[in-house]
């Protein structure tokens, strides 16, 4: 309450006014993960409190809910303004860091059919794409190169895990192995005279 006293030639008059202070809403936006790989999804929450309900939410991303999911393609700050019924506002922000310029992908190559004992190369052209552009490879049979040579004796599924700046992607390929035909030549007689037939 504010009171004013006005004086004029020894005469006075007073008046008072009440200024009501409404509490501001507060927000502390959060994310389910502060750092993600390109292509992954996070949940953003407002975490609002205080103020006088109902509250309205306005995100710079265009949302108006207390929470939402996002799949940012680059590091992004999500800014929020919360307004209560008395037009009091609170603001907050949360940043999601994105690893990789694009979504990391793995390609184990195309399925193949080979004869038993025949070697073949597996992996794509290329085996890893996207991410940060620097890759390491881990195959289910132990190889660590992009396009290893394999010699399966039975039909085998090979799986590769591609890693780039901590992000991973997997892919599998089936190499079908056909058995070799068995050959056992024979003759009625193993020794003959010149000119004879067997």
C-alpha positions in Angstrom: 0.0 0.0 0.0 1.3 3.4 -1.0 0.0 6.6 0.7 0.5 10.1 -0.4 0.0 13.3 1.6 -0.5 16.5 -0.2 0.1 19.8 1.6 -1.0 23.2 0.5 -0.8 26.4 2.6 -0.8 24.3 5.8 -3.7 22.1 4.6 -3.2 18.4 4.0 -5.0 15.6 2.2 -4.0 12.0 1.9 -4.8 9.1 -0.4 -3.7 5.5 -0.6 -3.4 2.9 -3.3 -2.8 -0.8 -3.1 -0.5 -2.4 -5.7 -1.1 -6.1 -5.8 2.0 -8.1 -6.8 1.3 -11.3 -8.6 3.9 -14.1 -8.5 5.7 -14.8 -11.7 5.7 -18.3 -13.1 9.1 -20.0 -13.2 10.4 -22.5 -15.7 13.3 -24.9 -15.9 13.2 -26.6 -19.2 14.9 -30.0 -19.3 15.7 -32.6 -22.0 15.9 -36.4 -21.8 19.4 -36.2 -23.2 21.7 -33.2 -23.5 23.8 -34.8 -26.3 22.3 -37.1 -29.0 23.4 -38.6 -32.2 22.0 -37.1 -35.4 18.7 -38.8 -36.1 17.8 -39.6 -32.5 14.8 -38.2 -30.7 14.6 -36.4 -27.3 11.8 -35.3 -25.0 11.7 -31.6 -24.0 9.8 -30.7 -20.8 8.9 -27.2 -19.5 8.9 -27.9 -15.7 6.9 -24.8 -14.9 5.8 -23.8 -11.4 4.4 -20.7 -9.7 2.3 -18.0 -11.4 -1.5 -18.1 -11.5 -3.1 -20.8 -13.6 -4.0 -21.4 -16.3 -0.5 -21.2 -17.8 0.2 -20.9 -21.5 3.4 -22.2 -23.1 5.2 -20.8 -26.2 8.4 -22.5 -27.5 10.6 -21.0 -30.1 10.2 -24.4 -32.0 6.5 -23.6 -32.4 5.1 -25.9 -29.7 2.6 -24.9 -27.0 2.6 -28.0 -24.8 4.2 -28.7 -21.4 6.4 -31.3 -23.2 7.1 -32.5 -26.7 9.5 -34.7 -28.7 12.1 -33.3 -31.1 14.6 -34.7 -33.6 17.1 -31.9 -34.2 19.5 -32.2 -37.1 22.0 -29.8 -35.4 22.7 -28.4 -32.0 19.5 -26.5 -31.0 18.5 -24.2 -28.1 14.8 -24.6 -27.2 13.6 -21.3 -25.6 10.3 -21.2 -23.6 8.1 -18.4 -22.5 5.3 -19.2 -19.9 2.5 -16.7 -19.4 0.0 -16.9 -16.6 -3.6 -15.6 -16.4 -2.3 -12.2 -15.1 0.1 -11.9 -18.1 3.1 -12.5 -15.9 5.8 -14.3 -17.7 8.7 -16.6 -17.0 11.4 -17.7 -19.5 13.9 -20.5 -19.7 16.0 -22.4 -22.2 17.6 -25.8 -22.7 20.1 -26.9 -25.4 20.4 -30.2 -27.1 23.8 -30.9 -28.6 23.8 -33.0 -31.8 26.7 -35.2 -32.8 27.3 -35.7 -36.5 26.4 -33.6 -39.5 23.9 -36.3 -40.7 22.4 -39.6 -39.5 25.0 -42.3 -39.2 24.2 -45.4 -41.4 25.8 -48.8 -41.9 25.7 -51.0 -44.9 26.9 -54.6 -44.6 26.5 -55.1 -48.4 24.2 -57.2 -50.6 23.4 -60.8 -49.9 25.5 -63.3 -51.9 25.5 -66.9 -52.8 28.9 -68.8 -53.0 30.2 -72.3 -53.2 31.7 -73.8 -50.1 35.4 -72.8 -49.7 35.0 -69.7 -52.0 36.1 -66.4 -50.5 34.1 -63.2 -51.0 34.1 -59.6 -49.7 31.4 -58.2 -47.6 30.4 -54.6 -46.7 28.9 -51.8 -48.6 30.2 -49.2 -51.0 30.8 -47.5 -48.6 30.1 -49.5 -45.4 29.6 -46.3 -43.3 28.0 -43.0 -44.2 26.8 -39.9 -42.3 27.9 -39.2 -38.7 31.0 -37.2 -38.3 32.8 -38.8 -41.3 35.3 -40.8 -39.4 34.4 -44.5 -38.9 35.5 -47.6 -37.1 34.1 -51.1 -37.9 33.4 -54.1 -35.8 32.1 -57.3 -37.6 30.5 -60.2 -35.8 33.3 -62.5 -36.9 36.0 -60.2 -35.5 37.1 -58.2 -38.6 37.7 -54.5 -38.1 37.9 -53.3 -41.7 35.2 -51.9 -43.9 35.2 -54.7 -46.5 36.7 -57.8 -45.0 37.1 -61.1 -46.9 35.2 -64.1 -45.6 35.2 -67.8 -46.5 32.2 -69.3 -44.9 31.6 -73.1 -45.0 28.0 -72.8 -44.1 25.3 -70.1 -44.7 26.3 -67.3 -42.3 24.9 -63.9 -41.3 27.5 -61.2 -40.8 26.7 -58.1 -38.8 28.8 -54.9 -38.8 28.7 -52.1 -36.2 29.9 -48.7 -37.5 31.0 -46.2 -34.9 31.5 -42.5 -35.5 32.2 -40.0 -32.6 30.4 -42.3 -30.1 27.4 -42.9 -32.3 26.7 -46.4 -33.7 24.7 -48.0 -36.5 24.4 -51.7 -37.5 23.7 -53.7 -40.6 23.6 -57.4 -41.5 24.1 -59.5 -44.6 23.5 -63.2 -45.3 26.1 -65.1 -47.3 24.5 -68.3 -48.6 26.8 -71.3 -49.0 26.0 -74.0 -51.6 27.8 -77.3 -51.0 30.3 -78.4 -53.6 29.4 -81.5 -55.7 31.3 -84.7 -54.7 33.2 -86.3 -57.6 34.6 -89.9 -57.4 35.6 -91.1 -60.9 35.9 -94.9 -61.3 36.6 -97.4 -64.0 35.5 -101.0 -64.6 39.1 -102.0 -64.9 42.0 -99.9 -63.7 44.6 -101.5 -66.0 44.0 -102.2 -69.7 46.0 -103.0 -72.8 46.5 -100.4 -75.4 43.5 -100.3 -77.6 41.1 -101.8 -75.0 38.0 -100.0 -73.7 36.9 -99.6 -70.2 
